[in-house]
Amino acid sequence: MEGPLELNFRHEVKGEKLVIAIAQDYKTSEVLMVAYMNKEALERTIETGKAHYWSTSRCKLWFKGESSGHFQEVHEILTDCDEDAVLLKVKQNGGACHEGYFSCFFRQICSGDSVGQDAGKCEVRIVKEKIFEPEKIYGEK
């Protein structure tokens, strides 16, 4: 179906109607992060060409990079068949993860040789390198 921008904002958190938003590196296809967008965040993203999200913890619009300077330049926006999720293909400037990694997906649960085996043999471990120290950008927790 083609037509005006009317996505299915059916995911609700604290009364806010949202779509799931996945940020993916536009060159490598690496998944960088998963967040939510309300209608305003999606519209601001389209208007500015920079990613905006809805912060479910702070209950406010969140311009990615507003604190860190690690902006996401949007190259393409896709939606899924149910129109309740969007995929942003972005150029990530700096790290996407507030913990200091390029991608939020820096922990591995199982590798290829352990998938399909006893789940008790899997463990969560860090498999990527930090690219910045969060304390230097966000301050101490």
Secondary structure, DSSP 8 states (H G I E B T S, - for coil): ---SS-----EEETTEEEEEEEEEETTT--EEEEEEE-HHHHHHHHHHSB-EEEETTTTEEEETTTTTS--EEEEEEEE-TTSSEEEEEEEE-S-SSTTS-SSS--EES--TTTTTS-GGG---EE-S--SS-HHHHH---
